[in-house]
Amino acid sequence: MNRACPVCSGANKKFLYQQNFGNKTIALMENYDVVICDSCGMAYADNIPSQDEFNNYYAVMSKWEFNYSGGAVSDDYENYFKKIVNFLTPHLKDKNARILDIGCSTGCLLSKFKENGFNNLLGVDPSARCVETVKKLYNIEAVSKNIYNFNDKNKFDLIILSAVLEHLVDFTTAMGKIRTLLKDDGLLFVEIPDATRFDGYIFVPFQQFSIEHVNYFSCDSIKNLLSKFAFNIIEIKKDENTVNQMVDPDIFVLSRKSEKIDYKLVKDNTCEEKLKSYISLSSKLDLKLKDVIRKKLLDKNKMIIWGVGTHTQMLVGSGLDLSKVLYFVDSNARYWGKKINGVEIKSPQDIKEDVPILISTYSYQDEVARQITEILKLKNEVIKIY
């Protein structure tokens, strides 16, 4: 789908980079273009599936169920959610405030509000399994919906969009829905990756251009979006999200619903150059990574690749020799039985062959290695990339 700018609806755009995934089984698309809006400077992914296709993907292929841990998240996530709660609670004077978390995953963020005395909580997530886990782990109410089809007769004091806006294709319908769900003076919290700092946090080449992240915000572009829909900024803060060895730059934004639309577009003149820097640095790291993989696999006839996420999809998209791959392995049961370019995805318990296992992930590399040797007690040679 050819996109107009999701913020200002401008049709003219500048091409920056094509991200290739090499399959549509997991990625929904073979590739997409990273572009910059000529009018407002917003960066976004072009030539992508429709919002309906993404809605279905998140309902049936969610990787945010954390099924390998029964829905529980790591200490890193817990600490990060505490940071969000600490940012928001000074603005919530009433413990009875009605709080809605859209894209709640397994509910840990809402649980941190509950620990702080807030009990009027509701989670929304397209994954039915996530919703079941929210209720089971934290006894918090949740419903299996998305931002587009969720409705409630009662208004909310605070709506949370943590790691959500970067995933959406259609902002107009989403932001309109947010306005209908909020009280007249209700608060909207947004947390998004900060594209102007991607070039300072590169652990894996082009990791920020994932299959799910299709919008790349700066402070200017998020201000433009919120002001367009009559939200007044209360507080904006640059932060970091540290999870599983990865550190991602992000932005916290708290705004208040207003009836007065005072929309004045401020062109983002920073994001384009910073993304060009990110692309250049990622390209250099990508060449080094390919050389490392080539040397490690030089004398290998057959192997198993553990992991089918963005990292693996980028390797496939850049020409990884799949003739040497017996099969892929992933802990996410949603992927089992599917195929990437004809190569099957299996569960960790299906590993029977004594061939090398290439770990294709940065964040979980050490955790996967421990699972192979200590939990599964396999004798296979383990190949680490990082």
C-alpha positions in Angstrom: 0.0 0.0 0.0 1.3 3.4 -1.0 1.1 5.7 2.0 0.5 9.4 2.3 2.3 10.9 5.3 0.5 9.5 8.4 0.9 12.9 10.2 0.1 15.7 7.6 -1.3 13.5 4.7 1.3 15.0 2.3 1.8 12.9 -0.8 5.3 13.9 -1.7 8.1 11.9 -0.1 11.9 11.3 -0.3 13.2 7.8 -0.5 16.0 6.9 2.1 16.3 3.1 2.3 14.7 -0.2 1.3 14.4 -2.7 4.1 14.3 -6.3 2.9 12.9 -9.3 4.8 13.0 -11.9 2.1 9.7 -13.6 3.1 6.0 -12.9 3.7 5.4 -15.8 6.1 6.4 -13.9 9.2 7.1 -10.5 7.9 3.8 -9.7 6.1 5.8 -8.2 3.3 9.0 -8.9 1.3 10.3 -5.3 1.9 9.3 -1.7 2.5 10.7 1.7 1.8 11.8 4.1 4.5 10.8 7.6 3.4 10.7 11.2 4.6 7.6 13.5 4.0 8.6 16.6 2.0 6.0 18.7 3.8 6.5 17.9 7.5 9.6 15.8 7.7 7.9 12.8 9.3 9.8 9.5 8.6 7.7 6.4 7.9 7.6 3.0 6.0 6.0 3.1 2.6 4.6 0.3 0.5 3.3 -1.7 3.4 0.2 -3.8 4.1 -3.1 -2.2 5.1 -4.1 -1.5 8.7 -6.6 -4.5 8.6 -3.7 -6.8 7.6 -1.6 -5.6 10.5 -4.6 -5.9 12.9 -5.0 -9.5 11.9 -1.2 -10.1 12.2 -1.2 -8.8 15.8 -4.2 -10.9 16.7 -2.8 -14.2 15.4 1.0 -13.8 15.3 1.7 -11.8 18.4 5.2 -12.1 19.8 4.3 -10.2 22.9 2.6 -13.1 24.7 5.9 -14.2 26.3 4.6 -17.8 26.2 8.1 -19.1 26.9 7.8 -17.6 30.4 4.1 -18.1 31.0 3.5 -14.4 30.2 5.8 -13.0 32.8 8.3 -10.4 31.6 11.9 -9.9 32.5 13.2 -7.6 35.3 14.2 -5.1 32.5 10.6 -4.8 31.4 9.4 -4.5 35.0 11.9 -1.7 35.7 10.9 0.1 32.6 7.2 0.0 33.4 8.0 1.3 36.9 9.7 4.3 35.2 6.5 5.0 33.2 4.3 4.8 36.3 6.7 7.2 38.1 6.4 9.6 35.2 2.6 9.5 35.2 1.5 9.3 38.9 2.3 12.9 39.8 -0.3 13.9 37.2 -3.0 11.5 38.6 -4.4 13.0 41.8 -7.2 10.5 42.2 -6.5 6.8 42.8 -9.9 6.1 41.3 -8.8 7.5 37.9 -10.0 5.2 35.1 -6.9 4.0 33.2 -6.9 2.3 29.8 -3.7 0.6 28.4 -4.1 0.0 24.6 -1.7 -2.7 23.5 -1.3 -4.0 27.0 0.5 -7.2 26.1 0.5 -9.5 29.2 -0.4 -6.6 31.6 2.8 -5.9 33.5 2.5 -2.1 33.1 -1.0 -2.1 34.4 0.1 -4.2 37.4 2.6 -1.5 38.4 -0.3 1.0 38.6 -2.2 -1.6 40.7 0.8 -1.8 43.0 0.6 2.0 43.4 -3.1 1.8 44.5 -4.9 2.3 41.2 -7.6 -0.3 40.7 -9.8 1.2 38.0 -7.8 -0.4 35.2 -8.5 -1.9 31.8 -6.2 -3.5 29.2 -6.9 -3.9 25.5 -4.8 -6.2 23.3 -5.5 -7.9 19.9 -4.1 -11.1 21.2 -6.6 -13.3 23.1 -3.8 -15.1 24.8 -2.4 -11.8 26.1 -5.8 -11.0 27.5 -6.1 -14.3 29.3 -2.6 -13.8 30.8 -3.5 -10.3 32.1 -6.4 -11.8 34.0 -4.5 -14.8 35.2 -1.3 -13.2 36.4 -2.6 -9.9 37.7 -6.4 -10.2 38.1 -6.8 -7.1 36.0 -9.7 -6.8 33.5 -8.7 -6.9 29.8 -10.5 -7.4 26.5 -9.3 -8.8 23.1 -9.7 -5.8 20.8 -7.6 -3.3 19.0 -7.5 0.4 19.0 -9.9 0.5 16.0 -12.7 -1.8 17.1 -12.6 -1.2 20.9 -15.5 0.8 22.4 -16.6 1.6 25.9 -19.6 3.5 27.2 -17.6 5.1 30.0 -14.9 7.6 29.5 -11.3 7.3 30.7 -9.1 9.7 32.7 -5.9 8.4 31.2 -5.1 6.4 28.0 -1.7 4.8 27.5 -0.1 4.2 24.2 3.2 2.7 25.2 5.1 1.3 22.2 2.0 1.5 20.0 2.0 4.4 17.6 5.1 3.2 15.8 3.1 0.1 14.8 0.1 1.8 13.3 -0.7 2.5 9.7 -3.8 4.6 10.2 -3.3 7.5 12.7 -6.5 9.4 11.8 -8.9 6.7 12.8 -6.8 5.8 15.9 -6.5 9.3 17.2 -10.2 10.0 16.6 -11.0 6.9 18.6 -8.7 8.1 21.4 -10.6 11.4 21.6 -14.0 9.6 21.9 -12.7 7.4 24.7 -11.2 10.2 26.8 -12.9 12.5 29.2 -13.0 16.2 28.2 -9.8 16.9 30.1 -8.4 13.4 29.9 -4.7 12.6 29.6 -3.0 10.7 26.8 0.5 9.2 27.4 2.6 8.2 24.4 5.9 6.4 24.5 7.7 6.0 21.1 11.2 5.3 19.9 13.2 8.4 19.2 14.4 8.2 15.5 16.8 11.2 16.0 18.9 9.1 18.3 18.9 5.7 16.5 22.4 6.3 15.2 23.8 6.4 18.8 22.2 3.0 19.8 23.2 0.5 17.1 23.6 -3.0 18.3 22.3 -4.9 15.3 22.2 -3.3 11.8 18.9 -1.8 10.8 17.1 -3.3 13.9 14.9 -0.2 14.1 13.5 -0.9 10.7 11.6 -4.0 11.9 8.6 -5.7 10.4 6.4 -4.0 13.0 7.8 -0.5 13.3 6.4 1.5 10.4 6.7 5.0 11.8 9.9 6.8 13.0 9.1 9.7 15.3 11.1 12.8 16.5 9.9 15.3 19.2 8.7 17.5 16.4 6.7 14.9 14.6 4.9 13.6 17.7 4.1 17.2 18.6 2.7 17.7 15.1 0.5 14.6 15.4 -0.8 15.5 18.9 -1.5 19.1 18.0 -3.4 18.1 14.9 -5.8 16.2 17.0 -6.2 18.9 19.7 -3.9 17.5 22.4 -1.9 20.0 24.4 1.5 18.9 25.5 2.0 18.8 29.3 5.4 17.2 29.5 7.9 15.7 27.0 11.0 13.8 28.0 13.7 11.9 26.3 14.6 8.5 27.9 16.0 5.1 27.3 14.5 1.6 27.3 16.9 -1.1 28.3 15.7 -4.7 27.6 17.7 -7.8 27.2 21.1 -6.1 26.4 19.4 -3.7 23.9 19.2 0.0 24.7 16.6 1.9 22.7 16.2 5.7 22.8 12.6 6.8 23.3 10.4 9.7 24.1 7.8 10.1 26.9 4.9 12.5 26.0 2.0 13.4 28.3 -0.7 15.5 26.7 -4.2 16.7 27.6 -7.3 16.5 25.4 -8.5 20.0 24.3 -11.5 21.2 22.4 -9.4 23.9 20.8 -7.5 22.9 17.7 -4.4 25.1 17.4 -2.6 23.1 14.7 0.5 24.7 13.4 2.8 22.4 11.5 6.5 22.6 12.6 8.7 21.0 10.0 11.1 18.4 11.4 14.5 19.3 9.9 16.5 16.9 12.0 15.1 13.4 11.5 16.2 13.0 7.9 19.8 13.6 8.5 19.9 11.5 11.7 18.2 8.6 9.8 20.8 8.9 7.0 23.5 8.6 9.7 21.8 5.6 11.1 21.5 3.9 7.7 25.2 4.7 6.9 26.4 3.3 10.3 24.1 0.2 10.0 25.4 -0.5 6.5 29.0 -0.6 7.8 28.0 -2.9 10.7 26.0 -5.1 8.3 29.1 -5.7 6.1 31.1 -6.7 9.2 28.3 -9.0 10.4 28.1 -10.7 7.0 31.9 -11.3 7.1 31.7 -12.8 10.6 28.8 -15.1 9.5 30.7 -16.1 6.3 33.8 -17.1 8.3 31.9 -19.0 10.9 29.9 -21.0 8.4 32.7 -21.6 5.9 33.2 -25.2 6.9 29.6 -26.0 7.8 27.6 -28.2 5.5 24.3 -28.1 7.4 23.0 -26.1 10.3 20.0 -25.1 12.3 19.1 -21.4 12.8 17.6 -20.5 16.1 15.3 -17.4 15.8 13.1 -16.1 13.1 12.6 -12.5 14.1 13.7 -9.3 12.4 17.4 -10.3 12.7 16.9 -13.6 10.8 14.6 -12.0 8.3 17.2 -9.4 7.4 19.8 -12.1 7.0 17.4 -14.0 4.6 16.6 -10.7 2.8 20.3 -10.0 2.2 21.0 -13.4 0.7 21.7 -15.9 3.5 22.4 -19.3 1.9 19.3 -21.3 2.9 20.6 -24.5 1.2 22.6 -25.2 4.3 19.7 -24.7 6.7 17.9 -27.9 7.9 15.2 -25.8 9.6 14.6 -22.8 11.8 13.8 -23.0 15.5 11.9 -20.4 17.5 10.3 -20.4 21.0 7.2 -18.7 19.8 4.6 -21.4 19.1 2.8 -19.1 16.7 5.5 -19.8 14.1 5.8 -23.6 14.4 4.9 -25.4 11.2 5.3 -22.3 9.0 8.0 -22.0 6.4 10.4 -19.2 5.4 11.3 -19.6 1.7 10.5 -23.3 2.0 12.4 -24.0 5.2 10.3 -25.1 8.1 10.1 -23.5 11.5 10.2 -26.0 14.4 10.0 -25.9 18.2 13.2 -26.2 20.3 12.0 -29.7 21.4 12.2 -30.8 17.8 15.9 -30.6 17.6 17.3 -34.1 17.0 20.1 -33.7 14.5 23.7 -33.2 15.8 24.5 -30.2 13.5 25.7 -26.7 14.5 23.0 -24.3 15.8 23.5 -20.7 14.7 21.9 -18.3 17.2 20.4 -15.4 15.2 19.6 -12.8 17.8 21.5 -10.2 19.7 19.2 -9.6 22.7 18.6 -13.2 23.6 21.9 -14.8 22.4 23.2 -15.8 25.9 19.8 -16.9 27.0 19.3 -19.1 23.9 22.8 -20.6 24.4 21.9 -21.5 28.0 18.6 -23.1 26.9 20.5 -25.2 24.3 23.2 -26.5 26.7 21.6 -26.4 30.1 17.8 -26.9 29.6 17.6 -29.0 26.4 21.1 -30.5 27.2 22.0 -30.7 23.6 25.5 -31.5 22.5 25.3 -29.5 19.2 28.0 -26.9 18.4 26.6 -23.5 19.3 27.6 -20.6 16.9 27.3 -17.1 18.3 27.4 -14.1 16.0 28.0 -11.5 18.6 
